[in-house]
Amino acid sequence: VHWNFFLTLALLQGLSSLLLTLRLPTFGLAILAIAWLGWYQSMLTVWHWQDWVVGSVGRESLFTANREGIFSLSGFAVLYLLAVLLIRFVNRRGSETAAVEHRKRLLVLWIFALLLCIGVILVCNTESENWLSVSRRLANSPYVLYTLALFALQLVCFFTIDVTVLPTVSPLLQAVNFNGLAAFLLANLLTGLVNFSIQTLYVAPFPAFLILAAYLAALSAILQWCYYRKV
């Protein structure tokens, strides 16, 4: 069995469903996620798991052949829990009017996103023989923080547009939310099509920008058509 990210997604779905059935409060979920990430990173560095996972150990058994996927599950599970916390914060009900609540949450989200970006810069520039840089293979704490920072920045940008510019939800966001899994699969298929069609490493910046623009336009158009057709 050769591990791929779809297997990670399937296992994360079961694991996250099990954790969320505990109905932990937001504070308890935050403590669980932070403690889990601290334990996992300490195992990688203090107990040198990272040297074994990314090292030149043979892949004779099922476990050793898929060790990156198995160990990275912890990092991706923590990332999922932290993302759930952010969404809970955005969607929680307040005692004040919607406009006031949204502006308060927007300010908090901007502060959080900026602090997270500063933390990522500091963590990723830490020089230590026991510290790896951002590693998707391990889903270590730098990777979790880096990905969470990107997610927080995207979320706060969309939230800013939603609060200050658009009176209603964007039709494109509605289309993506309507077919979330289909959007993910279609984006992967289009990515594969681009990778098979051209040598992406050798494309100049401006043509690369045009390719990305065409890719996003095609993906958006298909999702909008599916949404209006209720497919």
Disulfide bonds with the S-S distance in Angstrom:
none
